[in-house]
Amino acid sequence: MKPLSTPLRNKLERTVMDARDAAEAGARAALEAYAVHHHEPYGHMSPEQRKLRNHLRARARQLGDKQDRNGGLDITHLVWECSYEHWHRMLFARFLAENNLLIEPEHGVAISLEECEELAEEEGT
């Protein structure tokens, strides 16, 4: 396999960095929706959501995120971990799809990412 040319390597690097930034922004938005950074849960949160929030706050502290005097939590390390995990899941899914190894679990047949999108639309997700 030939190595990538410099312009293509640079484009790949920029694309990867943009994707990483997008993954981090998405992870931060999801965590903030659960008030992980906030000193107390949002009033509308269900008991299950509060339990998940407490678990995520504990994980953030394990990763080294610091809590301030008011109970607010810096979630930088947790954002990095969530986005890293999501990024690798996406890459692995793409690898499986490109090699016809992405399997639909109900029927045990290989499917494409387009077919996954169609199934997700049918299920309303």
MMTF fields as JSON, N, C-alpha, C and O atoms, coordinates in Angstrom:
{
  "mmtfVersion": "1.0.0",
  "mmtfProducer": "UNKNOWN",
  "numBonds": 499,
  "numAtoms": 500,
  "numGroups": 125,
  "numChains": 1,
  "numModels": 1,
  "chainsPerModel": [1],
  "groupsPerChain": [125],
  "chainIdList": ["A"],
  "bondAtomList": [4, 2, 8, 6, 12, 10, 16, 14, 20, 18, 24, 22, 28, 26, 32, 30, 36, 34, 40, 38, 44, 42, 48, 46, 52, 50, 56, 54, 60, 58, 64, 62, 68, 66, 72, 70, 76, 74, 80, 78, 84, 82, 88, 86, 92, 90, 96, 94, 100, 98, 104, 102, 108, 106, 112, 110, 116, 114, 120, 118, 124, 122, 128, 126, 132, 130, 136, 134, 140, 138, 144, 142, 148, 146, 152, 150, 156, 154, 160, 158, 164, 162, 168, 166, 172, 170, 176, 174, 180, 178, 184, 182, 188, 186, 192, 190, 196, 194, 200, 198, 204, 202, 208, 206, 212, 210, 216, 214, 220, 218, 224, 222, 228, 226, 232, 230, 236, 234, 240, 238, 244, 242, 248, 246, 252, 250, 256, 254, 260, 258, 264, 262, 268, 266, 272, 270, 276, 274, 280, 278, 284, 282, 288, 286, 292, 290, 296, 294, 300, 298, 304, 302, 308, 306, 312, 310, 316, 314, 320, 318, 324, 322, 328, 326, 332, 330, 336, 334, 340, 338, 344, 342, 348, 346, 352, 350, 356, 354, 360, 358, 364, 362, 368, 366, 372, 370, 376, 374, 380, 378, 384, 382, 388, 386, 392, 390, 396, 394, 400, 398, 404, 402, 408, 406, 412, 410, 416, 414, 420, 418, 424, 422, 428, 426, 432, 430, 436, 434, 440, 438, 444, 442, 448, 446, 452, 450, 456, 454, 460, 458, 464, 462, 468, 466, 472, 470, 476, 474, 480, 478, 484, 482, 488, 486, 492, 490, 496, 494],
  "bondOrderList": [1, 1, 1, 1, 1, 1, 1, 1, 1, 1, 1, 1, 1, 1, 1, 1, 1, 1, 1, 1, 1, 1, 1, 1, 1, 1, 1, 1, 1, 1, 1, 1, 1, 1, 1, 1, 1, 1, 1, 1, 1, 1, 1, 1, 1, 1, 1, 1, 1, 1, 1, 1, 1, 1, 1, 1, 1, 1, 1, 1, 1, 1, 1, 1, 1, 1, 1, 1, 1, 1, 1, 1, 1, 1, 1, 1, 1, 1, 1, 1, 1, 1, 1, 1, 1, 1, 1, 1, 1, 1, 1, 1, 1, 1, 1, 1, 1, 1, 1, 1, 1, 1, 1, 1, 1, 1, 1, 1, 1, 1, 1, 1, 1, 1, 1, 1, 1, 1, 1, 1, 1, 1, 1, 1],
  "groupList": [{"groupName": "MET", "atomNameList": ["N", "CA", "C", "O"], "elementList": ["N", "C", "C", "O"], "formalChargeList": [0, 0, 0, 0], "bondAtomList": [1, 0, 2, 1, 3, 2], "bondOrderList": [1, 1, 2], "singleLetterCode": "M", "chemCompType": "L-PEPTIDE LINKING"}, {"groupName": "LYS", "atomNameList": ["N", "CA", "C", "O"], "elementList": ["N", "C", "C", "O"], "formalChargeList": [0, 0, 0, 0], "bondAtomList": [1, 0, 2, 1, 3, 2], "bondOrderList": [1, 1, 2], "singleLetterCode": "K", "chemCompType": "L-PEPTIDE LINKING"}, {"groupName": "PRO", "atomNameList": ["N", "CA", "C", "O"], "elementList": ["N", "C", "C", "O"], "formalChargeList": [0, 0, 0, 0], "bondAtomList": [1, 0, 2, 1, 3, 2], "bondOrderList": [1, 1, 2], "singleLetterCode": "P", "chemCompType": "L-PEPTIDE LINKING"}, {"groupName": "LEU", "atomNameList": ["N", "CA", "C", "O"], "elementList": ["N", "C", "C", "O"], "formalChargeList": [0, 0, 0, 0], "bondAtomList": [1, 0, 2, 1, 3, 2], "bondOrderList": [1, 1, 2], "singleLetterCode": "L", "chemCompType": "L-PEPTIDE LINKING"}, {"groupName": "SER", "atomNameList": ["N", "CA", "C", "O"], "elementList": ["N", "C", "C", "O"], "formalChargeList": [0, 0, 0, 0], "bondAtomList": [1, 0, 2, 1, 3, 2], "bondOrderList": [1, 1, 2], "singleLetterCode": "S", "chemCompType": "L-PEPTIDE LINKING"}, {"groupName": "THR", "atomNameList": ["N", "CA", "C", "O"], "elementList": ["N", "C", "C", "O"], "formalChargeList": [0, 0, 0, 0], "bondAtomList": [1, 0, 2, 1, 3, 2], "bondOrderList": [1, 1, 2], "singleLetterCode": "T", "chemCompType": "L-PEPTIDE LINKING"}, {"groupName": "ARG", "atomNameList": ["N", "CA", "C", "O"], "elementList": ["N", "C", "C", "O"], "formalChargeList": [0, 0, 0, 0], "bondAtomList": [1, 0, 2, 1, 3, 2], "bondOrderList": [1, 1, 2], "singleLetterCode": "R", "chemCompType": "L-PEPTIDE LINKING"}, {"groupName": "ASN", "atomNameList": ["N", "CA", "C", "O"], "elementList": ["N", "C", "C", "O"], "formalChargeList": [0, 0, 0, 0], "bondAtomList": [1, 0, 2, 1, 3, 2], "bondOrderList": [1, 1, 2], "singleLetterCode": "N", "chemCompType": "L-PEPTIDE LINKING"}, {"groupName": "GLU", "atomNameList": ["N", "CA", "C", "O"], "elementList": ["N", "C", "C", "O"], "formalChargeList": [0, 0, 0, 0], "bondAtomList": [1, 0, 2, 1, 3, 2], "bondOrderList": [1, 1, 2], "singleLetterCode": "E", "chemCompType": "L-PEPTIDE LINKING"}, {"groupName": "VAL", "atomNameList": ["N", "CA", "C", "O"], "elementList": ["N", "C", "C", "O"], "formalChargeList": [0, 0, 0, 0], "bondAtomList": [1, 0, 2, 1, 3, 2], "bondOrderList": [1, 1, 2], "singleLetterCode": "V", "chemCompType": "L-PEPTIDE LINKING"}, {"groupName": "ASP", "atomNameList": ["N", "CA", "C", "O"], "elementList": ["N", "C", "C", "O"], "formalChargeList": [0, 0, 0, 0], "bondAtomList": [1, 0, 2, 1, 3, 2], "bondOrderList": [1, 1, 2], "singleLetterCode": "D", "chemCompType": "L-PEPTIDE LINKING"}, {"groupName": "ALA", "atomNameList": ["N", "CA", "C", "O"], "elementList": ["N", "C", "C", "O"], "formalChargeList": [0, 0, 0, 0], "bondAtomList": [1, 0, 2, 1, 3, 2], "bondOrderList": [1, 1, 2], "singleLetterCode": "A", "chemCompType": "L-PEPTIDE LINKING"}, {"groupName": "GLY", "atomNameList": ["N", "CA", "C", "O"], "elementList": ["N", "C", "C", "O"], "formalChargeList": [0, 0, 0, 0], "bondAtomList": [1, 0, 2, 1, 3, 2], "bondOrderList": [1, 1, 2], "singleLetterCode": "G", "chemCompType": "PEPTIDE LINKING"}, {"groupName": "TYR", "atomNameList": ["N", "CA", "C", "O"], "elementList": ["N", "C", "C", "O"], "formalChargeList": [0, 0, 0, 0], "bondAtomList": [1, 0, 2, 1, 3, 2], "bondOrderList": [1, 1, 2], "singleLetterCode": "Y", "chemCompType": "L-PEPTIDE LINKING"}, {"groupName": "HIS", "atomNameList": ["N", "CA", "C", "O"], "elementList": ["N", "C", "C", "O"], "formalChargeList": [0, 0, 0, 0], "bondAtomList": [1, 0, 2, 1, 3, 2], "bondOrderList": [1, 1, 2], "singleLetterCode": "H", "chemCompType": "L-PEPTIDE LINKING"}, {"groupName": "GLN", "atomNameList": ["N", "CA", "C", "O"], "elementList": ["N", "C", "C", "O"], "formalChargeList": [0, 0, 0, 0], "bondAtomList": [1, 0, 2, 1, 3, 2], "bondOrderList": [1, 1, 2], "singleLetterCode": "Q", "chemCompType": "L-PEPTIDE LINKING"}, {"groupName": "ILE", "atomNameList": ["N", "CA", "C", "O"], "elementList": ["N", "C", "C", "O"], "formalChargeList": [0, 0, 0, 0], "bondAtomList": [1, 0, 2, 1, 3, 2], "bondOrderList": [1, 1, 2], "singleLetterCode": "I", "chemCompType": "L-PEPTIDE LINKING"}, {"groupName": "TRP", "atomNameList": ["N", "CA", "C", "O"], "elementList": ["N", "C", "C", "O"], "formalChargeList": [0, 0, 0, 0], "bondAtomList": [1, 0, 2, 1, 3, 2], "bondOrderList": [1, 1, 2], "singleLetterCode": "W", "chemCompType": "L-PEPTIDE LINKING"}, {"groupName": "CYS", "atomNameList": ["N", "CA", "C", "O"], "elementList": ["N", "C", "C", "O"], "formalChargeList": [0, 0, 0, 0], "bondAtomList": [1, 0, 2, 1, 3, 2], "bondOrderList": [1, 1, 2], "singleLetterCode": "C", "chemCompType": "L-PEPTIDE LINKING"}, {"groupName": "PHE", "atomNameList": ["N", "CA", "C", "O"], "elementList": ["N", "C", "C", "O"], "formalChargeList": [0, 0, 0, 0], "bondAtomList": [1, 0, 2, 1, 3, 2], "bondOrderList": [1, 1, 2], "singleLetterCode": "F", "chemCompType": "L-PEPTIDE LINKING"}],
  "groupTypeList": [0, 1, 2, 3, 4, 5, 2, 3, 6, 7, 1, 3, 8, 6, 5, 9, 0, 10, 11, 6, 10, 11, 11, 8, 11, 12, 11, 6, 11, 11, 3, 8, 11, 13, 11, 9, 14, 14, 14, 8, 2, 13, 12, 14, 0, 4, 2, 8, 15, 6, 1, 3, 6, 7, 14, 3, 6, 11, 6, 11, 6, 15, 3, 12, 10, 1, 15, 10, 6, 7, 12, 12, 3, 10, 16, 5, 14, 3, 9, 17, 8, 18, 4, 13, 8, 14, 17, 14, 6, 0, 3, 19, 11, 6, 19, 3, 11, 8, 7, 7, 3, 3, 16, 8, 2, 8, 14, 12, 9, 11, 16, 4, 3, 8, 8, 18, 8, 8, 3, 11, 8, 8, 8, 12, 5],
  "groupIdList": [1, 2, 3, 4, 5, 6, 7, 8, 9, 10, 11, 12, 13, 14, 15, 16, 17, 18, 19, 20, 21, 22, 23, 24, 25, 26, 27, 28, 29, 30, 31, 32, 33, 34, 35, 36, 37, 38, 39, 40, 41, 42, 43, 44, 45, 46, 47, 48, 49, 50, 51, 52, 53, 54, 55, 56, 57, 58, 59, 60, 61, 62, 63, 64, 65, 66, 67, 68, 69, 70, 71, 72, 73, 74, 75, 76, 77, 78, 79, 80, 81, 82, 83, 84, 85, 86, 87, 88, 89, 90, 91, 92, 93, 94, 95, 96, 97, 98, 99, 100, 101, 102, 103, 104, 105, 106, 107, 108, 109, 110, 111, 112, 113, 114, 115, 116, 117, 118, 119, 120, 121, 122, 123, 124, 125],
  "secStructList": [7, 7, 7, 7, 7, 2, 2, 2, 2, 2, 2, 2, 2, 2, 2, 2, 2, 2, 2, 2, 2, 2, 2, 2, 2, 2, 2, 2, 2, 2, 2, 2, 2, 6, 6, 1, 1, 1, 1, 1, 7, 7, 6, 6, 7, 7, 2, 2, 2, 2, 2, 2, 2, 2, 2, 2, 2, 2, 2, 2, 2, 2, 2, 6, 7, 7, 5, 7, 6, 6, 1, 7, 5, 7, 7, 2, 2, 2, 2, 2, 2, 2, 2, 2, 2, 2, 2, 2, 2, 2, 2, 2, 2, 2, 2, 2, 2, 2, 6, 6, 7, 7, 3, 3, 6, 6, 6, 6, 3, 3, 7, 7, 2, 2, 2, 2, 2, 2, 2, 2, 2, 2, 2, 6, 7],
  "xCoordList": [0.839, 0.0, 0.888, 1.823, 0.582, 1.351, 0.98, -0.179, 1.973, 1.642, 0.849, 0.95, 0.075, -0.703, 0.215, 1.255, -0.175, 0.581, 0.386, -0.557, 1.268, 1.199, -0.131, -0.705, -0.655, -1.958, -3.085, -3.955, -3.058, -4.086, -3.916, -4.899, -2.666, -2.412, -2.916, -3.538, -2.64, -3.098, -4.621, -5.209, -5.248, -6.715, -7.279, -8.253, -6.671, -7.104, -6.959, -7.856, -5.829, -5.605, -6.656, -7.196, -6.948, -7.97, -9.34, -10.094, -9.655, -10.947, -11.065, -12.107, -9.998, -9.999, -10.156, -10.917, -9.455, -9.566, -10.97, -11.517, -11.555, -12.925, -13.908, -14.825, -13.704, -14.581, -14.416, -15.39, -13.189, -12.948, -13.639, -14.267, -13.528, -14.202, -15.712, -16.367, -16.261, -17.708, -18.114, -19.146, -17.303, -17.599, -17.543, -18.38, -16.562, -16.46, -17.632, -18.162, -18.039, -19.184, -20.455, -21.264, -20.628, -21.791, -21.787, -22.823, -20.623, -20.511, -20.804, -21.513, -20.26, -20.508, -21.996, -22.556, -22.636, -24.067, -24.888, -25.816, -24.549, -25.286, -25.095, -26.052, -23.866, -23.599, -24.266, -24.786, -24.254, -24.903, -26.418, -27.083, -26.975, -28.415, -28.809, -29.949, -27.873, -28.104, -27.603, -27.572, -27.216, -26.771, -25.569, -25.421, -24.722, -23.546, -22.626, -21.995, -22.545, -21.679, -22.295, -21.584, -23.589, -24.34, -24.319, -24.171, -24.468, -24.388, -25.575, -25.476, -26.688, -27.841, -28.566, -28.434, -29.331, -30.05, -31.134, -31.628, -31.494, -32.602, -33.895, -34.02, -34.851, -36.102, -36.933, -37.659, -36.846, -37.669, -37.097, -37.71, -35.937, -35.275, -35.969, -36.384, -36.084, -36.692, -35.691, -34.505, -36.152, -35.221, -34.129, -32.985, -34.474, -33.466, -32.408, -31.217, -32.844, -31.907, -31.02, -29.832, -31.578, -30.788, -29.743, -28.617, -30.126, -29.181, -28.034, -26.869, -28.368, -27.341, -26.441, -25.221, -27.038, -26.278, -25.273, -24.108, -25.716, -24.819, -23.685, -22.541, -24.001, -22.971, -21.951, -20.746, -22.434, -21.534, -20.677, -19.502, -21.253, -20.47, -19.365, -18.24, -19.695, -18.689, -17.576, -16.398, -17.943, -16.938, -16.062, -14.85, -16.661, -15.882, -14.844, -13.696, -15.24, -14.29, -13.192, -12.037, -13.539, -12.527, -11.497, -10.316, -11.956, -11.06, -10.22, -9.3, -10.53, -9.743, -10.426, -9.806, -11.688, -12.42, -12.694, -13.053, -12.522, -12.614, -13.982, -14.624, -14.397, -15.655, -15.344, -14.416, -16.127, -15.902, -16.671, -17.396, -16.509, -17.139, -18.66, -19.299, -19.226, -20.683, -21.261, -22.479, -20.414, -20.883, -20.841, -21.115, -20.499, -20.345, -19.149, -18.207, -19.184, -18.144, -17.573, -18.313, -16.25, -15.577, -15.62, -15.126, -16.191, -16.395, -15.477, -15.787, -14.362, -13.461, -13.0, -13.093, -12.505, -12.005, -13.129, -12.927, -14.297, -15.439, -15.867, -16.211, -15.846, -16.159, -15.172, -15.566, -13.89, -12.87, -13.116, -13.041, -13.41, -13.627, -14.857, -14.803, -15.948, -17.179, -16.964, -17.38, -16.318, -16.114, -15.144, -15.317, -14.128, -13.175, -13.895, -13.701, -14.723, -15.465, -16.392, -16.455, -17.103, -18.03, -17.274, -17.696, -16.17, -15.352, -14.913, -15.006, -14.438, -13.962, -15.105, -14.921, -16.276, -17.435, -17.795, -18.109, -17.745, -18.069, -17.052, -17.43, -15.762, -14.73, -14.89, -14.751, -15.18, -15.342, -16.572, -16.533, -17.652, -18.856, -18.554, -19.002, -17.796, -17.432, -16.568, -16.778, -15.598, -14.747, -15.595, -15.419, -16.512, -17.373, -18.216, -18.347, -18.787, -19.641, -18.841, -19.303, -17.655, -16.838, -16.379, -16.106, -16.296, -15.843, -17.0, -16.788, -18.22, -19.431, -19.515, -19.94, -19.106, -19.141, -20.14, -20.279, -20.828, -21.84, -23.089, -23.694, -23.466, -24.524, -25.783, -25.72, -26.916, -28.21, -28.533, -28.656, -28.675, -28.746, -29.984, -29.913, -31.105, -32.339, -32.292, -32.753, -31.725, -31.71, -30.323, -30.198, -29.282, -27.935, -27.351, -26.535, -27.766, -27.249, -26.456, -26.699, -25.505, -24.708, -25.587, -26.407, -25.404, -26.154, -25.213, -24.137, -25.624, -24.832, -25.261, -26.268, -24.483, -24.856, -26.153, -26.938, -26.378, -27.624, -28.819, -29.858, -28.663, -29.739, -29.954, -31.083, -28.874, -29.001, -29.822, -30.682, -29.552, -30.318, -31.795, -32.658, -32.087, -33.476, -34.16, -35.305, -33.46, -34.026, -34.267, -35.283, -33.329, -33.487, -34.69, -35.434, -34.888, -36.049, -37.346, -38.321, -37.358, -38.553, -38.889, -40.058, -37.847, -38.065, -38.274, -38.629, -38.055, -38.262, -37.133, -37.353, -35.917, -34.77, -33.789, -32.76],
  "yCoordList": [-1.175, 0.0, 1.243, 1.351, 2.174, 3.412, 4.343, 4.403, 5.067, 6.054, 7.214, 7.495, 7.864, 9.02, 10.18, 10.368, 10.944, 12.155, 13.17, 13.059, 14.147, 15.152, 15.895, 16.058, 16.357, 17.04, 16.141, 16.595, 14.872, 13.955, 13.664, 13.556, 13.539, 13.338, 14.525, 14.362, 15.739, 16.948, 17.014, 17.386, 16.648, 16.655, 15.627, 15.904, 14.446, 13.414, 13.902, 13.708, 14.532, 15.037, 16.083, 16.052, 17.009, 18.034, 17.397, 17.803, 16.411, 15.731, 15.01, 15.063, 14.339, 13.637, 14.634, 14.383, 15.748, 16.761, 17.356, 17.571, 17.623, 18.147, 17.131, 17.493, 15.864, 14.817, 14.681, 14.466, 14.806, 14.742, 15.903, 15.716, 17.094, 18.256, 18.055, 18.399, 17.5, 17.251, 16.207, 16.35, 15.16, 14.125, 14.701, 14.368, 15.565, 16.184, 17.121, 17.15, 17.883, 18.784, 17.98, 18.357, 16.885, 16.031, 15.394, 15.329, 14.923, 14.316, 15.346, 15.053, 16.55, 17.604, 17.943, 18.087, 18.072, 18.398, 17.3, 17.593, 16.044, 14.933, 14.92, 14.711, 15.142, 15.15, 16.338, 16.209, 17.488, 18.663, 18.498, 19.068, 17.734, 17.468, 16.666, 16.745, 15.903, 15.154, 15.91, 15.348, 17.163, 18.022, 17.44, 17.648, 16.723, 16.126, 17.218, 17.032, 18.331, 19.436, 20.298, 21.038, 20.209, 21.1, 20.569, 19.367, 21.469, 21.066, 20.222, 19.52, 20.278, 19.444, 19.023, 19.675, 17.935, 17.49, 18.484, 19.241, 18.472, 19.301, 18.747, 17.541, 19.627, 19.236, 18.247, 17.445, 18.283, 17.412, 16.009, 15.172, 15.75, 14.462, 13.334, 13.505, 12.182, 10.995, 10.351, 10.677, 9.446, 8.739, 7.984, 7.933, 7.399, 6.69, 7.654, 7.34, 8.825, 9.827, 10.347, 10.592, 10.513, 10.968, 9.927, 10.267, 8.661, 7.583, 7.578, 7.45, 7.718, 7.786, 8.998, 8.901, 10.13, 11.355, 11.123, 11.5, 10.506, 10.24, 9.31, 9.499, 8.312, 7.389, 8.144, 7.936, 9.012, 9.779, 10.752, 10.944, 11.365, 12.269, 11.499, 11.983, 10.303, 9.479, 9.111, 9.144, 8.765, 8.419, 9.624, 9.483, 10.804, 12.019, 12.231, 12.571, 12.035, 12.207, 11.151, 11.446, 9.918, 8.868, 9.248, 8.925, 9.937, 10.334, 11.557, 11.907, 12.212, 13.365, 14.704, 15.742, 14.71, 15.976, 16.477, 15.702, 17.762, 18.369, 18.99, 19.529, 18.891, 19.485, 20.789, 20.849, 21.84, 23.11, 23.152, 22.215, 24.236, 24.365, 24.289, 23.817, 24.747, 24.775, 23.455, 23.32, 22.492, 21.2, 21.054, 19.976, 22.132, 22.047, 21.169, 21.06, 20.56, 19.605, 19.947, 20.149, 20.01, 20.158, 18.785, 17.815, 18.683, 17.367, 17.135, 16.325, 17.836, 17.745, 16.316, 15.838, 15.634, 14.269, 13.312, 12.413, 13.504, 12.654, 12.892, 11.946, 14.14, 14.459, 13.758, 13.162, 13.828, 13.173, 11.668, 11.076, 11.048, 9.604, 9.23, 8.298, 9.941, 9.633, 9.81, 8.967, 10.9, 11.145, 10.126, 9.699, 9.735, 8.719, 7.393, 6.76, 6.977, 5.723, 5.778, 4.831, 6.883, 7.026, 7.019, 6.37, 7.736, 7.813, 6.416, 6.068, 5.619, 4.283, 3.354, 2.484, 3.523, 2.743, 3.075, 2.187, 4.37, 4.782, 4.221, 3.724, 4.295, 3.759, 2.254, 1.74, 1.555, 0.107, -0.249, -1.192, 0.493, 0.255, 0.478, -0.288, 1.528, 1.8, 0.666, 0.213, 0.209, -0.908, -2.142, -2.783, -2.467, -3.628, -3.463, -4.398, -2.281, -2.037, -2.134, -2.739, -1.547, -1.551, -2.957, -3.229, -3.839, -5.21, -6.213, -7.418, -5.7, -6.537, -7.449, -8.601, -6.917, -7.683, -7.115, -7.644, -6.05, -5.461, -6.331, -6.429, -6.954, -7.969, -7.436, -6.849, -7.651, -7.33, -8.474, -9.619, -8.187, -9.264, -10.157, -11.344, -9.609, -10.394, -11.495, -12.613, -11.157, -12.114, -12.691, -13.645, -12.124, -12.642, -12.439, -13.241, -11.362, -11.085, -9.78, -8.889, -9.689, -8.471, -7.344, -7.557, -6.137, -4.973, -3.791, -3.751, -2.841, -1.631, -0.553, -0.694, 0.521, 1.64, 2.291, 2.779, 2.3, 2.856, 2.045, 2.603, 0.731, -0.124, 0.092, 0.013, 0.365, 0.692, 1.964, 2.038, 2.963, 4.209, 3.952, 4.497, 3.123, 2.799, 2.094, 2.401, 1.148, 0.445, 1.396, 1.301, 2.311, 3.282, 4.181, 4.493, 4.6, 5.43, 4.665, 5.224, 3.391, 2.569, 2.421, 2.413, 2.303, 2.14, 3.476, 3.515, 4.564, 5.885, 6.367, 7.177, 5.88, 6.341, 7.084, 7.545],
  "zCoordList": [0.0, 0.0, 0.0, 0.792, -0.896, -0.977, 0.173, 0.584, 0.689, 1.722, 1.113, -0.082, 1.944, 1.482, 1.151, 1.784, 0.169, -0.159, 0.967, 1.75, 1.045, 2.105, 2.12, 3.197, 0.98, 1.035, 1.563, 2.307, 1.171, 1.668, 3.158, 3.891, 3.602, 5.035, 5.834, 6.884, 5.325, 6.011, 6.056, 7.071, 4.942, 4.9, 5.879, 6.579, 5.931, 6.865, 8.308, 9.129, 8.608, 9.964, 10.34, 11.446, 9.421, 9.695, 9.898, 10.782, 9.085, 9.197, 10.534, 11.187, 10.935, 12.22, 13.365, 14.3, 13.305, 14.362, 14.406, 15.488, 13.249, 13.209, 13.795, 14.532, 13.46, 13.987, 15.494, 16.216, 15.961, 17.408, 18.107, 19.15, 17.543, 18.134, 18.167, 19.151, 17.096, 17.039, 18.081, 18.737, 18.231, 19.225, 20.633, 21.473, 20.899, 22.219, 22.484, 23.595, 21.48, 21.646, 21.914, 22.762, 21.2, 21.42, 22.8, 23.463, 23.233, 24.56, 25.644, 26.607, 25.49, 26.482, 26.533, 27.62, 25.388, 25.354, 26.033, 26.787, 25.767, 26.381, 27.894, 28.64, 28.347, 29.786, 30.466, 31.575, 29.81, 30.389, 30.411, 31.277, 29.481, 29.491, 30.736, 31.193, 31.273, 32.509, 33.741, 34.836, 33.578, 34.683, 35.422, 36.626, 34.716, 35.349, 35.888, 36.928, 35.209, 35.605, 36.7, 37.38, 36.872, 37.758, 39.189, 39.41, 40.155, 41.555, 42.012, 43.019, 41.295, 41.639, 40.365, 39.329, 40.44, 39.24, 38.853, 39.689, 37.589, 37.134, 37.724, 37.94, 37.98, 38.619, 37.828, 38.416, 36.518, 35.679, 35.494, 34.832, 36.069, 35.842, 36.606, 37.752, 35.949, 36.56, 37.523, 37.484, 38.383, 39.276, 38.515, 38.966, 37.365, 36.561, 36.037, 36.045, 35.584, 35.079, 36.206, 35.997, 37.376, 38.532, 38.917, 39.279, 38.836, 39.146, 38.135, 38.512, 36.854, 35.816, 36.04, 35.91, 36.374, 36.646, 37.771, 37.648, 38.865, 39.995, 39.585, 39.998, 38.779, 38.288, 37.427, 37.564, 36.549, 35.681, 36.487, 36.175, 37.517, 38.373, 39.097, 39.221, 39.571, 40.242, 39.266, 39.623, 38.048, 37.03, 36.719, 36.551, 36.642, 36.38, 37.479, 37.191, 38.725, 39.833, 39.77, 40.075, 39.375, 39.221, 38.169, 38.293, 37.134, 36.044, 36.388, 35.648, 37.509, 37.927, 37.756, 37.986, 37.357, 37.265, 38.678, 39.565, 38.873, 40.204, 40.447, 39.545, 41.706, 42.132, 42.861, 43.668, 42.572, 43.254, 44.577, 44.91, 45.318, 46.638, 46.581, 47.521, 45.493, 45.359, 44.851, 44.739, 44.547, 44.063, 42.556, 42.028, 41.852, 40.397, 40.054, 40.839, 38.911, 38.543, 37.176, 36.213, 37.103, 35.811, 35.146, 35.72, 33.966, 33.341, 32.143, 31.27, 32.1, 30.95, 30.682, 29.552, 31.71, 31.512, 31.122, 30.306, 31.698, 31.352, 29.907, 29.199, 29.47, 28.071, 27.153, 26.151, 27.492, 26.67, 26.596, 25.519, 27.743, 27.743, 26.914, 26.112, 27.102, 26.351, 24.851, 24.056, 24.471, 23.041, 22.448, 21.307, 23.209, 22.755, 22.508, 21.47, 23.464, 23.317, 22.105, 21.321, 21.958, 20.838, 19.504, 18.547, 19.454, 18.241, 17.815, 16.637, 18.76, 18.419, 18.019, 17.167, 18.618, 18.187, 16.744, 15.953, 16.409, 15.036, 14.05, 12.989, 14.388, 13.501, 13.316, 12.206, 14.402, 14.312, 13.479, 12.689, 13.651, 12.842, 11.364, 10.511, 11.066, 9.668, 9.121, 7.996, 9.91, 9.495, 9.188, 8.151, 10.096, 9.878, 8.623, 7.833, 8.436, 7.273, 5.975, 5.008, 5.949, 4.734, 4.354, 3.185, 5.334, 5.081, 5.091, 5.222, 4.952, 4.942, 6.159, 6.062, 7.302, 8.543, 9.551, 10.654, 9.177, 10.051, 9.939, 8.872, 11.04, 11.026, 11.71, 12.791, 11.063, 11.661, 12.618, 12.182, 13.926, 14.917, 14.819, 15.139, 14.386, 14.344, 13.285, 13.513, 12.119, 11.012, 10.727, 9.958, 11.337, 11.157, 9.773, 9.318, 9.091, 7.749, 7.755, 8.569, 6.829, 6.699, 6.157, 5.264, 6.712, 6.237, 6.073, 6.669, 5.268, 5.037, 6.03, 6.724, 6.084, 6.947, 6.472, 7.285, 5.159, 4.625, 5.112, 5.463, 5.129, 5.632, 7.127, 7.613, 7.854, 9.279, 9.457, 10.335, 8.621, 8.684, 8.413, 9.1, 7.413, 7.087, 8.252, 8.582, 8.874, 10.022, 11.188, 11.877, 11.404, 12.488, 12.239, 13.169, 10.987, 10.65, 10.879, 11.384, 10.51, 10.71, 12.186, 12.57, 13.011, 14.447, 15.148, 16.326, 14.426, 15.013, 15.894, 16.795, 15.649, 16.438, 15.576, 16.07]
}
